[in-house]
Amino acid sequence: MNSRLRRYVTLRRRPDTPVWVSIGWRVLFVLALVGIAVGVHWIDSDGLQDAADGHVSFLDVVYFTMISITTTGYGDIVPVSDRARLFDALIVTPIRVFVVLLFIGTAYSFIFKRTWDRWRMALIQKSLSGHIIIAGFGTSGSEAVEELLARGIPASDIVVLDPSPGAVARAEAMGCNVLEGDATRDRTLEAVRLQSARALIISAGRDDTSILIALTARHVAPEVQISLVVRAEDNELPARAAGANVVINPVSFAGLLLAGSAEGPHIADYLADLASTDGKAQLAERLVDATECGKPLSAIGSGLGVRVYRGNAVYGPREPEVQALLPGDIIVEIVDGNGRPRTVGKSRG
């Protein structure tokens, strides 16, 4: 699947080495090549002729080497022996070309490319809207991204935040916009335009860090939808108090699947089927359509209605309140999936 995804540039990427170190290595390499050329010319100085005084000194050799590499060639010192000319043709000329390309590459990397990348970064940030932010790209975060991509969410609508360069690189390889940074900081969340995001998914690997991210996110964007993963059941309440709309405990969910499997061999498989895009059934959530208002939940034609959210109240399919849908109701329904067969006993989750 990843091979079919387009690759998107990062919002920001810290270079692997400081700029001065990279430039320094290039300068040292060029000096080494020049030194080799000077040494060989000095050893074979008898093959050079000085038109000024007829004597070729070491300074004359350095001078001749530098003007040869830079292609200036004033003609005051010239190679006269076959060996000297052969060395200039086969060694000095490639060094000249390599040095020119090396410094052109340096200028491109540290001036043009960085300026271009900053411009593209600013353009991407400016256009971000309705995107989904993943804070934490560990096991759960990467699974969430894969599921979003499988559901048809474009990779360009996904932004991954993680302090680890390795995690950022993996997310970028999947086609996502990425930002290497600390999601507990206001500036980081503002840089990925959390205020205009569709949702924030938090899976930082530690419950305390995830809860702190939720607190920061709720401060930056009071209305954004926040989903958060916790590992300890005791942290579910603090996570909701921090502003998370949805709190998921993988351990508790696994317990539900295990308990369901005790009632029958297919229940756990069906529950996992509903939560993913791999099978024939899928859970979907949407706002009630204007044409459905006044009708019962059982009358909707897009799927099988299983729950209605009305304000802070939740109603099941057999309760009298869902016999007449109202504007603003949120419907949870079971709809057709992609139809691909699932292997029994190989449920996800």
Phi, psi and omega in degrees: 000320185294330181293341181268354184274144175284149180266129182249149180288158179281154171289323175200139178218119178290132180296152181296324179232153177301153183300318184293330178291315180297316178295319180300318178297321180293318179296317179297321180294319178296317179298323178295318178295319178295320179298320178298316180296319178297317181298315180293320178296324180290319178297323182254036184296340177294341179275001179252152179229128178263117182287346183278303184234001178078357180245131180256107179269177178296321177297324176297322179295315178299316179299313181296319180297315183294318181287335177288316180294323181274003177064020179290301174058076181284341179088359180285332174234126185224151173283132183244333179275158178297322181294319180294319179292322178295320178296317179296322184286319188264337184247306185294319180299313175300322177298318179301312180296317182296317180298317179297313179296323181297315182284330173295318177297322178296314179298321179295315184294317190260352179238292186292312184295317180295320178296318179296317180296320178298320180295316179294322177299314179297322179294317179296314180298321182293327184269356181293124178197136181068022182269169179246129182255131177250112179262101183109116184243053172273212182296310182294318180296318180292323176296321179297318179296316179299321180291320178298317178296321179294331179279359177098007177287125179297145178299332179291346178263011180241131176240127180254128176249129177197142178281351183269126178299323179296317179295319179298319180295321179295320179293322179294323179296336177277355177102002184279155164289139184227155175216119177276110184183178183265113183286354176277356182262137178304315185298325180294314180292326177291328180295330179261016174053057179300327182300331182253011182282154175284320183198157174237124177251123185248122175213074188277352180094335176234135183297319182295321178293318180298318180294321178295322176298318179298318178299315180295317181295319180294329176290318183286319184225090186299337186257354186290146176283125182240125173245136189223141178256130174238153179262332182253135181298327181296341183267001179294316180294312176301326179295320177291322178295333179284349176119003180287130176284324181231128177240125183242130176247105183303326180294317179294320179295320177297323177296321177297317179296319179295317179295321179295325180293337178288337180275343180174152186288346186253353185293312180298321179296321180290321178297317177293325178299318180296329185273353184235184179250013188274341188244204186267352179229147182209140176278138178224149180234134181205164175279144181299140179278152182299328180287346182264347181298135182091345179267159176285159179301326181292348184267354182293144186258353184276343182180192178263109181289129182240346181197149176231130175255121180232101186066235177264004183262151180234130183234141176273173187291344182255001182279148185296334182296337183267008178283349175216103181291144183244154175303137181094349177296144174250125184256133168254125186223160174260122183240168178294138175271204182277355175083001179286135182291145177255150177272121183300134180089358180247038185295149172280159178099000000 
